[in-house]
């Protein structure tokens, strides 16, 4: 997404900005529109799952897709709010006659402008970094008493893994997602850490993963070609052994995260006392 958007909007001057979700637009709608109007986008960058665009006025434009967020660039037309698609929550109009459109049916995504980017220092190392230290990550995981999937979803521990790819690396390492990190055998922890970079590289090369609901599309409206082994495949046979894929839930209430696993390929190990 970062690469595709960069190719289309770097160097463009923003004619106007609009958004309609105050709780998902930071710091507030008025500042958001004021900062962006008249600014030029100078670059396209990413850290973890946060995409950000430096502006020529010293601010940054931030896009976080959340679960169902989509972004695309299209030919501009008469800006009439009632005519916008139901789930369009943000629009930047450019002076060259195109516009950036942010769509988010479930409204977990965010748009923002900011002068500082604290997440750059608050996030942990990223598997795609050249200096990513798998050994250091394994040492941190060995002492964690939280579930292994919750641990690798912690962006302060390791940046960039989301729900789909956390399930993916757990499966490829033969680790049950609900196993406590400290109970995972050291060889499997090493294998799990080693799977992170290649999984993300394959997914990016395939332009992301499109699940059965067909919800995800890249900036050109094309579905991603990465097919997850586990996530979203509840009830299907495991491609390796044929065992039926199961789904579980980590955490309570609104903070709960689903996980998907093969009970044969990812046996649950009895916890240590």
N, C-alpha and C positions, 0 to 999 in steps of 0.2 A: 504494500500500500504506500509506504514511504517513497519507494523508488518511482512508482507510477505517478503519484501526485507531484513529486518533484519535477518530473519531466514536463508536466502540464502547467504548473503555476509559478515556478521560480522565475523571478523577474517581472511578474505582473503587478500592476498597481491596482489597489482595491478602490472601487468607485463607491461602494456602500456595503454595510454589513447589517445583518438582521438575525435575530434568534428569538425563540419564544418559550424557553424553559428556564425560568429564573434559578431553580434549584440545581440545574445542570449546566449553568453558564456562569463562569466566574470571571472577575469578582462580583459583577452585577451586569445586567443587560445594558444599562446606560454607558458604563465604562467600556464594556466589550465593543459596542458599536462605535463609540468615539475614538478608541485607540486604533481600530482597524481601518476606519474610513480615511482614505488618502495615503495609507501606508503601502509600501512595496515589499513583497515577499522576496527575501534574498537567498534563502537556502531551505532545504528540507532535511530534517534529522530525526533520529529515533533513539530512545533508550528504553529497554524493556518493551512494554506495550504502549508507551507514550510516544506519539508523534508530535514534533514541535517544529515551527517555522520561524526563524529569526526575521524580524522586520527592520526596515531602514530607520525607524524611529526609536530603536533601542528596546522595543518590547518583543514578546514572542507570542505567536498564535499557537495554541495547543489543541490537539485532537486526540481524544481517547475513545476508541470504538465501543468498549464494553462488550456485552454479549451479542448484540444485534445491530450495532452501528455500521453504517455504510457511508462511503464518501465517493463522490464522482464529480467530474467536470463536464459541463455541457454548454451548448450554445445558449446565450442569454435570451430571455424573452421579456415581455412586459411583466413587471414584478407586481403581481396581484396575489396577496396573501390567501384569499379564499380559493384561488385556483391551484394552490400548491397541493401536492400529494399529502394525504392524511398524516404521514409520519415524518414529514420534513420538519426539522427543528432548527436548522441554521442555513443561511445562504450568504455567501460573499459574492458580490458582483464586481467584475473586473472591467477596466476601461477598454480592454480589447474586444469586448462583446461576448465573453464567456462568464460562467459563474461556477463556483464551488458549492455543492449541495450536500448537506449532512442529513442522513435519514436514520432513524432509530426507533423501531416499533416498540421495544420494551423499555426504552429510556434509561438504560444503565450507562450509556456513554456520556461524555462531557465535552463541551467546548469551553475554551478559556483564553484569556490574555494574561500575561504575567511579565514582570520585569526581572524576576529572579526565578531560578529553576532548582529548588532544593532537592528535588527527586534525583538529580544527577549524582549527588553525594549520598543520599539516603538509601539508594538501591544497592543491592549486592552485586557481585561480579556476574557477568553475562556469558553464557556458553559460547557465544559467537565472538567474544573478545579474543584477540590474539594471545593475550597472556592469561587466559582462563586457567586456573589451577585446580584440576580435578582432585588432586590429593588433599588440598586444603579444604575443599568442600566435603569430601568424605570424612575428614577428621571432625568437622563441625556436625555432620549428620550422626556420627557414631554416638554422640552424647545427648542427642535430642530425644525427649520422651514423648513427643507428639507423633501422630500418625505420619508415615513417610510421605504420603501425598500432600498432607497439610504443610509439611516441612518444605518440600520443593516448590510449593505454591507461594511461600513467603518471599516476597520480592526483596526483602532486606537480606535474605540469605542467598538467593540466586535469582537474578532478574530475567524476565522474559518468558518463563513457562506459564502457560495458562492451563485451563482444565483439560482440554483435548490432549495436549502434548505431555502433561504430567501423567495421564493415564497411559500414554504411548510408551514413555520411557520405563514406567513401572512394568508394563507387559514385556517389553523387550529384555528387561533385566530379570524377569521371573520373580518379581517382588509383589506381594499383595498390597494394594494401596492403603489398607487399614492397619497394616503392621506398624508397630512403633519403630521409629527410625533406629533406635538403639538396639532393637531386636533383629534387625536385618543383618545377616552374615556379611562380614567384611568383603568377601569376593563379589557378592551381589551389589553391595553399595558401590564398589568400584565400577562394576558393569553399568549400574544405573547412571553414575556420573559421566561415564564414557559415552553413553547413548545420547546425551543431551544435544551436543553440537550436531552430529549427523542427522538426528531427527529434525531439528530446526532447519538445517540446510536443505534437506529434502522437501520439507513443507514449503519453504520460501521459493524454491525452484519450481514447485508445483502451483504457486500462487495461493497457498492456503488450502484448508480442508473444507469441503462442502458436505454437510451431513444430509440425512434423508429428507429433512424438511426443505432443503434447497435454499435456505435463508441467506447464506453468505455469498457475496459476489465481490470481485475486485473492482477497481475504479472504472473499468470499461464494461461492467455488467456481465462479466464472464465468471462462471463457477470455478472454484479452485479444484485441482485434480488430485490433491492428496487424500487418500482414503485411510482413515484411522483403523487400526486393528480392533480397538476396544470401544472408544467413546461413541455413544449414540447407537451401538449395535446390540443393545439388550435383546435377548431371545434368539439371536443368530448363533450359528455354530462357530466356534473358534477356528480360524483358518489354519492353525497348526495342528490341533488335536481333535477338533470336532465337538468338544464340550460346549454346552450352551453358555453364552456370555451372560453374566449377571450384573445387576446394578445395585449399588449401595449408596448410603448418604453419610457424609462426615459433617459433624457439627449440628447445632440446633437451629430451629427457626429460619429466619431470613439469611443467616450466615452459613447455612448448610450448603455443602458442595457435593455434587454427585460423583461417584466413581464407578468404573466399569472394569470387570476382571474375568479371567478364566480360572476357575478353581483348580484345574489340573496343572496348567502352566504356571500359575501363581499361588501355590499352596500357602495357607496361613501358618506361620511358625509360632509355636507355643511361646508366649511372652516369658522373659526372664523375671525372676522375683526381684 
